[in-house]
Amino acid sequence: MSLASEMKRRARSMIAPAVFLAITGYFGWNATQGDRGLVAFGQRQDLLRQVAADQATAKAERDGWETRVVGLRARHLNPDTLDERARAMLNLAEPSDVIVKLGPQEKLF
């Protein structure tokens, strides 16, 4: 047997395992780093947690506003809430009121 034919035989016998190894590597890479891989799954989970926290914050804010708006409805007019909103909108106070000054970063509502 000549050296050239031995090299061809070995090269041919290595083609199939090399192709299967390349395919396995390709799918392994995509399973971890691809658009739908493990890394992207972790990023989506982080985004989902952030969105859930934002949703909880928005719901709490909405519930607070809803409580305040219920006091201003015609059927359930709450005089205290009406007085509070009127003073806030007109920027007025009674002489007996205690006034607390807030900084520019502090919000009352």
DSSP file (Angstrom, degrees, kcal/mol; ACC not computed):
  #  RESIDUE AA STRUCTURE BP1 BP2  ACC     N-H-->O    O-->H-N    N-H-->O    O-->H-N    TCO  KAPPA ALPHA  PHI   PSI    X-CA   Y-CA   Z-CA
    1    1 A M              0   0    0      0, 0.0     2,-0.1     0, 0.0     0, 0.0   0.000 360.0 360.0 360.0 135.4    0.0    0.0    0.0
    2    2 A S     >  -     0   0    0      1,-0.1     4,-1.7     4,-0.0     5,-0.1  -0.445 360.0-116.8 -87.3 162.9    1.3    3.3   -0.9
    3    3 A L  H  > S+     0   0    0      1,-0.2     4,-2.1     2,-0.2     5,-0.1   0.862 112.5  54.2 -65.3 -38.7    1.5    6.3    1.4
    4    4 A A  H  > S+     0   0    0      2,-0.2     4,-2.3     1,-0.2    -1,-0.2   0.914 109.1  46.7 -65.5 -44.0   -0.9    8.4   -0.8
    5    5 A S  H  > S+     0   0    0      1,-0.2     4,-2.2     2,-0.2    -1,-0.2   0.865 111.5  52.4 -68.3 -33.9   -3.6    5.8   -0.8
    6    6 A E  H  X S+     0   0    0     -4,-1.7     4,-2.1     2,-0.2    -2,-0.2   0.905 110.0  48.5 -65.6 -41.0   -3.2    5.4    3.0
    7    7 A M  H  X S+     0   0    0     -4,-2.1     4,-2.6     2,-0.2    -2,-0.2   0.903 111.6  49.8 -65.6 -42.0   -3.6    9.1    3.5
    8    8 A K  H  X S+     0   0    0     -4,-2.3     4,-2.6     2,-0.2    -2,-0.2   0.910 110.4  50.1 -62.8 -41.7   -6.7    9.2    1.3
    9    9 A R  H  X S+     0   0    0     -4,-2.2     4,-1.8     1,-0.2    -2,-0.2   0.915 113.5  45.1 -64.0 -43.2   -8.3    6.3    3.2
   10   10 A R  H  X S+     0   0    0     -4,-2.1     4,-1.0     2,-0.2    -2,-0.2   0.885 112.6  51.4 -67.4 -39.2   -7.6    8.0    6.6
   11   11 A A  H >X S+     0   0    0     -4,-2.6     4,-0.8     1,-0.2     3,-0.5   0.920 110.8  48.5 -64.6 -42.9   -8.9   11.4    5.3
   12   12 A R  H 3X S+     0   0    0     -4,-2.6     4,-0.7     1,-0.2     3,-0.5   0.862 109.6  52.0 -64.4 -35.5  -12.1    9.7    4.0
   13   13 A S  H 3< S+     0   0    0     -4,-1.8    -1,-0.2     1,-0.2    -2,-0.2   0.702 109.9  50.3 -74.7 -17.9  -12.6    8.0    7.3
   14   14 A M  H <X S+     0   0    0     -4,-1.0     4,-1.8    -3,-0.5    -1,-0.2   0.584  92.0  77.4 -94.2 -11.4  -12.3   11.3    9.2
   15   15 A I  H  X S+     0   0    0     -4,-0.8     4,-2.5    -3,-0.5     5,-0.2   0.953  93.0  47.9 -65.5 -50.6  -14.8   13.2    7.0
   16   16 A A  H  X S+     0   0    0     -4,-0.7     4,-2.5     1,-0.2     5,-0.2   0.931 113.9  45.4 -61.0 -49.3  -18.0   11.8    8.6
   17   17 A P  H  > S+     0   0    0      0, 0.0     4,-2.3     0, 0.0    -1,-0.2   0.885 113.2  51.8 -62.5 -34.8  -16.9   12.4   12.3
   18   18 A A  H  X S+     0   0    0     -4,-1.8     4,-2.3     2,-0.2    -2,-0.2   0.909 110.7  47.6 -66.9 -41.1  -15.6   15.9   11.4
   19   19 A V  H  X S+     0   0    0     -4,-2.5     4,-2.5     2,-0.2     5,-0.2   0.937 114.2  46.3 -64.0 -47.0  -19.0   16.8    9.8
   20   20 A F  H  X S+     0   0    0     -4,-2.5     4,-2.4     1,-0.2    -2,-0.2   0.865 112.2  51.3 -65.2 -35.4  -21.0   15.4   12.8
   21   21 A L  H  X S+     0   0    0     -4,-2.3     4,-2.4    -5,-0.2    -1,-0.2   0.892 110.4  49.1 -67.0 -39.6  -18.6   17.2   15.2
   22   22 A A  H  X S+     0   0    0     -4,-2.3     4,-2.4     2,-0.2    -2,-0.2   0.912 112.1  48.0 -65.4 -42.4  -19.2   20.5   13.3
   23   23 A I  H  X S+     0   0    0     -4,-2.5     4,-2.5     2,-0.2     5,-0.2   0.920 112.4  49.1 -64.4 -43.3  -23.0   20.0   13.4
   24   24 A T  H  X S+     0   0    0     -4,-2.4     4,-2.4     1,-0.2    -2,-0.2   0.903 111.7  49.3 -62.7 -41.3  -22.9   19.2   17.1
   25   25 A G  H  X S+     0   0    0     -4,-2.4     4,-2.6     2,-0.2    -1,-0.2   0.897 110.0  51.9 -63.6 -40.7  -20.8   22.2   17.7
   26   26 A Y  H  X S+     0   0    0     -4,-2.4     4,-2.3     2,-0.2    -2,-0.2   0.943 113.9  41.7 -61.6 -49.3  -23.1   24.4   15.7
   27   27 A F  H  X S+     0   0    0     -4,-2.5     4,-1.9     1,-0.2    -1,-0.2   0.859 113.8  53.4 -69.5 -34.0  -26.2   23.3   17.6
   28   28 A G  H  X S+     0   0    0     -4,-2.4     4,-1.1    -5,-0.2     5,-0.2   0.918 109.7  48.2 -64.8 -42.6  -24.3   23.4   20.9
   29   29 A W  H >X>S+     0   0    0     -4,-2.6     4,-3.6     1,-0.2     3,-0.6   0.934 113.3  47.0 -62.5 -46.8  -23.3   27.0   20.2
   30   30 A N  H 3X5S+     0   0    0     -4,-2.3     4,-1.0     1,-0.2     6,-0.2   0.820 105.7  59.9 -67.5 -29.6  -26.9   28.0   19.3
   31   31 A A  H 3<5S+     0   0    0     -4,-1.9     7,-1.7    -5,-0.2    -1,-0.2   0.804 121.5  24.4 -67.9 -27.2  -28.3   26.3   22.3
   32   32 A T  H <<5S+     0   0    0     -4,-1.1     7,-2.2    -3,-0.6     8,-0.3   0.837 138.2  22.0-102.2 -43.9  -26.2   28.5   24.6
   33   33 A Q  H  <5S+     0   0    0     -4,-3.6    -3,-0.2    -5,-0.2    -2,-0.1   0.493  96.2 104.5-107.9  -5.4  -25.5   31.7   22.6
   34   34 A G  S ><<S-     0   0    0     -4,-1.0     3,-1.4    -5,-0.5     6,-0.5   0.035  88.9 -88.4 -73.7-177.7  -28.2   31.8   20.0
   35   35 A D  T 3  S+     0   0    0      1,-0.3    -1,-0.1     5,-0.1    -4,-0.1   0.799 131.1  28.9 -62.0 -30.4  -31.3   34.0   19.8
   36   36 A R  T 3  S+     0   0    0     -6,-0.2    -1,-0.3     4,-0.1    -2,-0.1   0.012 101.7 117.8-118.0  26.1  -33.3   31.4   21.7
   37   37 A G  S <> S-     0   0    0     -3,-1.4     4,-2.1    -8,-0.1    -5,-0.3  -0.043  82.7 -84.8 -85.1-171.4  -30.4   30.0   23.7
   38   38 A L  H  > S+     0   0    0     -7,-1.7     4,-2.1     2,-0.2    -6,-0.2   0.860 125.8  51.2 -66.2 -38.1  -29.7   29.9   27.4
   39   39 A V  H  > S+     0   0    0     -7,-2.2     4,-2.0     2,-0.2    -1,-0.2   0.928 112.0  46.6 -66.5 -44.6  -28.2   33.3   27.6
   40   40 A A  H  > S+     0   0    0     -6,-0.5     4,-2.4    -8,-0.3    -2,-0.2   0.861 109.5  55.7 -65.1 -35.2  -31.1   34.9   25.8
   41   41 A F  H  X S+     0   0    0     -4,-2.1     4,-2.2     2,-0.2    -1,-0.2   0.918 107.6  48.6 -62.9 -43.3  -33.5   33.0   28.1
   42   42 A G  H  X S+     0   0    0     -4,-2.1     4,-2.2     2,-0.2    -2,-0.2   0.897 110.9  50.2 -62.9 -40.7  -31.7   34.5   31.1
   43   43 A Q  H  X S+     0   0    0     -4,-2.0     4,-2.3     1,-0.2    -2,-0.2   0.896 110.3  50.0 -64.8 -39.7  -32.0   38.0   29.6
   44   44 A R  H  X S+     0   0    0     -4,-2.4     4,-2.4     2,-0.2    -2,-0.2   0.877 109.3  51.9 -66.3 -36.4  -35.7   37.5   29.0
   45   45 A Q  H  X S+     0   0    0     -4,-2.2     4,-2.3     2,-0.2    -2,-0.2   0.907 109.8  49.0 -65.8 -40.9  -36.2   36.3   32.6
   46   46 A D  H  X S+     0   0    0     -4,-2.2     4,-2.3     2,-0.2    -2,-0.2   0.920 112.2  48.5 -62.3 -43.4  -34.5   39.5   33.8
   47   47 A L  H  X S+     0   0    0     -4,-2.3     4,-2.5     1,-0.2    -2,-0.2   0.886 109.8  52.6 -63.5 -39.0  -36.6   41.6   31.6
   48   48 A L  H  X S+     0   0    0     -4,-2.4     4,-2.3     2,-0.2    -1,-0.2   0.902 109.3  48.8 -64.5 -41.4  -39.7   39.8   32.8
   49   49 A R  H  X S+     0   0    0     -4,-2.3     4,-2.1     2,-0.2    -2,-0.2   0.909 112.3  49.0 -63.9 -41.6  -38.8   40.5   36.4
   50   50 A Q  H  X S+     0   0    0     -4,-2.3     4,-2.4     2,-0.2    -2,-0.2   0.908 111.7  48.2 -64.5 -42.5  -38.2   44.1   35.6
   51   51 A V  H  X S+     0   0    0     -4,-2.5     4,-2.5     2,-0.2    -1,-0.2   0.888 110.2  52.2 -66.3 -38.6  -41.5   44.4   33.8
   52   52 A A  H  X S+     0   0    0     -4,-2.3     4,-2.2     2,-0.2    -1,-0.2   0.897 110.5  48.2 -64.6 -38.9  -43.4   42.7   36.7
   53   53 A A  H  X S+     0   0    0     -4,-2.1     4,-2.2     2,-0.2    -2,-0.2   0.914 112.3  48.9 -66.8 -41.5  -41.8   45.2   39.2
   54   54 A D  H  X S+     0   0    0     -4,-2.4     4,-2.6     1,-0.2    -2,-0.2   0.887 110.7  51.4 -62.8 -38.8  -42.8   48.1   36.9
   55   55 A Q  H  X S+     0   0    0     -4,-2.5     4,-2.6     2,-0.2    -2,-0.2   0.910 109.1  49.7 -65.9 -41.6  -46.3   46.7   36.7
   56   56 A A  H  X S+     0   0    0     -4,-2.2     4,-2.3     2,-0.2    -2,-0.2   0.905 112.0  48.7 -63.7 -40.9  -46.6   46.4   40.5
   57   57 A T  H  X S+     0   0    0     -4,-2.2     4,-2.3     2,-0.2    -2,-0.2   0.927 112.8  47.3 -63.5 -45.1  -45.4   50.0   40.8
   58   58 A A  H  X S+     0   0    0     -4,-2.6     4,-2.7     1,-0.2    -2,-0.2   0.881 111.7  51.1 -64.4 -38.1  -47.9   51.3   38.2
   59   59 A K  H  X S+     0   0    0     -4,-2.6     4,-2.7     2,-0.2    -1,-0.2   0.908 110.0  49.1 -67.0 -40.8  -50.7   49.3   39.8
   60   60 A A  H  X S+     0   0    0     -4,-2.3     4,-2.0     2,-0.2    -2,-0.2   0.908 113.1  47.4 -63.7 -41.2  -49.9   50.8   43.3
   61   61 A E  H  X S+     0   0    0     -4,-2.3     4,-2.3     2,-0.2    -2,-0.2   0.913 112.3  49.5 -65.9 -42.1  -49.8   54.3   41.8
   62   62 A R  H  X S+     0   0    0     -4,-2.7     4,-2.8     1,-0.2    -2,-0.2   0.910 109.7  51.4 -63.0 -42.1  -53.1   53.6   39.9
   63   63 A D  H  X S+     0   0    0     -4,-2.7     4,-2.2     2,-0.2    -1,-0.2   0.890 109.5  50.8 -62.9 -38.7  -54.7   52.3   43.1
   64   64 A G  H  X S+     0   0    0     -4,-2.0     4,-1.8     2,-0.2    -2,-0.2   0.925 113.0  44.8 -62.8 -45.0  -53.6   55.5   45.0
   65   65 A W  H  X S+     0   0    0     -4,-2.3     4,-2.7     1,-0.2    -2,-0.2   0.888 110.8  54.5 -66.8 -37.9  -55.1   57.7   42.3
   66   66 A E  H  X S+     0   0    0     -4,-2.8     4,-2.2     1,-0.2    -1,-0.2   0.898 106.8  51.2 -63.7 -39.2  -58.2   55.7   42.2
   67   67 A T  H  X S+     0   0    0     -4,-2.2     4,-1.0     1,-0.2    -1,-0.2   0.906 112.9  45.9 -62.4 -41.7  -58.7   56.1   45.9
   68   68 A R  H  < S+     0   0    0     -4,-1.8     4,-0.3     1,-0.2     3,-0.2   0.878 112.2  50.1 -69.7 -37.3  -58.3   59.9   45.5
   69   69 A V  H >< S+     0   0    0     -4,-2.7     3,-1.5     1,-0.2     4,-0.5   0.851 101.4  62.4 -71.4 -34.0  -60.6   60.1   42.6
   70   70 A V  H >< S+     0   0    0     -4,-2.2     3,-1.0     1,-0.3     6,-0.2   0.870  99.3  56.8 -59.0 -35.5  -63.4   58.1   44.3
   71   71 A G  T 3< S+     0   0    0     -4,-1.0     7,-3.1     1,-0.2    -1,-0.3   0.654 106.4  50.2 -70.0 -14.1  -63.5   60.9   46.9
   72   72 A L  T <  S+     0   0    0     -3,-1.5    -1,-0.2    -4,-0.3    -2,-0.2   0.409  82.4 114.7-104.3   0.7  -64.2   63.4   44.1
   73   73 A R  S <  S-     0   0    0     -3,-1.0     3,-0.1    -4,-0.5     5,-0.1  -0.382  75.0-119.0 -71.4 152.9  -67.1   61.6   42.4
   74   74 A A  S >  S+     0   0    0      1,-0.2     3,-0.7     2,-0.2    -1,-0.1   0.852 111.2  47.9 -63.2 -37.6  -70.5   63.3   42.5
   75   75 A R  T 3  S+     0   0    0      1,-0.2    -1,-0.2     0, 0.0    -2,-0.0   0.846 123.4  31.5 -73.9 -32.8  -72.2   60.4   44.4
   76   76 A H  T 3  S+     0   0    0     -6,-0.2     2,-0.5    -3,-0.1    -3,-0.3  -0.343  78.5 173.0-120.9  50.3  -69.4   60.1   47.0
   77   77 A L    <   -     0   0    0     -3,-0.7    -5,-0.2    -5,-0.2    -6,-0.1  -0.459  17.0-157.8 -67.5 115.7  -68.2   63.6   47.4
   78   78 A N     >  -     0   0    0     -7,-3.1     4,-2.4    -2,-0.5     5,-0.2  -0.854   6.6-152.6 -95.4 116.9  -65.8   63.7   50.3
   79   79 A P  H  > S+     0   0    0      0, 0.0     4,-2.7     0, 0.0     5,-0.2   0.851  93.6  54.0 -61.0 -34.8  -65.5   67.3   51.6
   80   80 A D  H  > S+     0   0    0      2,-0.2     4,-2.6     1,-0.2     5,-0.2   0.928 110.9  44.7 -66.1 -43.8  -61.9   66.7   52.9
   81   81 A T  H  > S+     0   0    0      2,-0.2     4,-2.6     1,-0.2     5,-0.2   0.908 114.1  49.9 -66.8 -40.6  -60.7   65.5   49.5
   82   82 A L  H  X S+     0   0    0     -4,-2.4     4,-2.4   -11,-0.2    -2,-0.2   0.926 112.3  47.3 -62.6 -44.2  -62.5   68.3   47.7
   83   83 A D  H  X S+     0   0    0     -4,-2.7     4,-2.4    -5,-0.2     5,-0.2   0.911 112.0  50.9 -62.8 -42.9  -61.0   70.9   50.1
   84   84 A E  H  X S+     0   0    0     -4,-2.6     4,-2.3     1,-0.2    -2,-0.2   0.933 113.0  44.5 -61.4 -47.1  -57.5   69.4   49.7
   85   85 A R  H  X S+     0   0    0     -4,-2.6     4,-2.5     2,-0.2     5,-0.2   0.890 112.3  52.0 -67.4 -38.7  -57.6   69.4   45.9
   86   86 A A  H  X S+     0   0    0     -4,-2.4     4,-2.3    -5,-0.2    -1,-0.2   0.925 112.1  45.8 -64.1 -43.3  -59.1   72.9   45.8
   87   87 A R  H  X>S+     0   0    0     -4,-2.4     5,-1.5     1,-0.2     4,-1.3   0.904 113.5  49.7 -65.7 -40.5  -56.3   74.3   48.0
   88   88 A A  H  <5S+     0   0    0     -4,-2.3    -2,-0.2    -5,-0.2    -1,-0.2   0.910 114.7  43.7 -65.5 -40.6  -53.6   72.5   46.0
   89   89 A M  H  <5S+     0   0    0     -4,-2.5    -2,-0.2     1,-0.2    -1,-0.2   0.860 121.0  39.2 -74.2 -34.8  -54.9   73.7   42.7
   90   90 A L  H  <5S-     0   0    0     -4,-2.3    -1,-0.2    -5,-0.2    -2,-0.2   0.557 102.8-130.3 -91.1  -7.7  -55.4   77.3   43.9
   91   91 A N  T  <5 +     0   0    0     -4,-1.3     2,-0.3     1,-0.2    -3,-0.2   0.922  59.6 139.7  59.2  47.0  -52.3   77.3   46.0
   92   92 A L      < -     0   0    0     -5,-1.5     2,-0.3    -6,-0.2    -1,-0.2  -0.796  31.1-173.9-118.9 160.3  -54.2   78.7   49.0
   93   93 A A        -     0   0    0     -2,-0.3     6,-0.0    -3,-0.1    -5,-0.0  -0.985  25.0-116.3-148.7 155.3  -54.0   77.9   52.7
   94   94 A E    >   -     0   0    0     -2,-0.3     3,-1.5     1,-0.1     0, 0.0  -0.565  33.0-113.1 -85.9 157.9  -56.0   78.9   55.8
   95   95 A P  T 3  S+     0   0    0      0, 0.0    -1,-0.1     0, 0.0     0, 0.0   0.787 117.3  53.0 -61.9 -26.2  -54.2   80.8   58.6
   96   96 A S  T 3  S+     0   0    0      2,-0.1     2,-0.1     0, 0.0     0, 0.0   0.503  86.9 109.5 -88.5  -2.3  -54.6   77.9   60.9
   97   97 A D    <   -     0   0    0     -3,-1.5     2,-0.5     1,-0.1    -4,-0.0  -0.424  68.0-129.9 -74.3 147.2  -52.9   75.4   58.5
   98   98 A V        -     0   0    0     -2,-0.1     2,-0.5     2,-0.0    -2,-0.1  -0.871  24.1-152.1 -94.1 126.1  -49.5   74.0   59.1
   99   99 A I        -     0   0    0     -2,-0.5     2,-0.5    -6,-0.0    -6,-0.0  -0.881  10.4-168.7-107.5 126.0  -47.3   74.4   56.0
  100  100 A V        -     0   0    0     -2,-0.5     2,-0.4     2,-0.0    -2,-0.0  -0.962  16.6-141.5-113.2 118.9  -44.5   72.0   55.3
  101  101 A K        -     0   0    0     -2,-0.5     2,-0.3     1,-0.0    -2,-0.0  -0.647  15.1-155.6 -83.6 133.9  -42.1   73.1   52.5
  102  102 A L        -     0   0    0     -2,-0.4     6,-0.0     4,-0.1     5,-0.0  -0.824  15.7-117.7-107.8 147.7  -40.9   70.3   50.2
  103  103 A G    >   -     0   0    0     -2,-0.3     3,-0.6     1,-0.1    -1,-0.1  -0.208  36.5 -97.8 -73.5 172.7  -37.7   70.4   48.2
  104  104 A P  T 3  S+     0   0    0      0, 0.0    -1,-0.1     0, 0.0    -2,-0.0   0.777 124.1  48.0 -65.4 -25.3  -37.8   70.2   44.4
  105  105 A Q  T 3  S+     0   0    0      2,-0.0     2,-0.4     0, 0.0    -3,-0.0   0.648  94.5  88.2 -89.6 -15.2  -37.1   66.4   44.4
  106  106 A E    <   -     0   0    0     -3,-0.6     2,-0.4     2,-0.0    -4,-0.1  -0.695  62.9-158.7 -88.6 132.9  -39.8   65.6   47.0
  107  107 A K        -     0   0    0     -2,-0.4    -4,-0.0     1,-0.1    -2,-0.0  -0.906  17.5-164.3-113.4 138.1  -43.3   64.9   45.7
  108  108 A L              0   0    0     -2,-0.4    -1,-0.1     1,-0.1    -2,-0.0   0.846 360.0 360.0 -82.5 -37.3  -46.4   65.1   47.7
  109  109 A F              0   0    0      0, 0.0    -1,-0.1     0, 0.0    -2,-0.0   0.339 360.0 360.0-124.0 360.0  -48.5   63.2   45.2
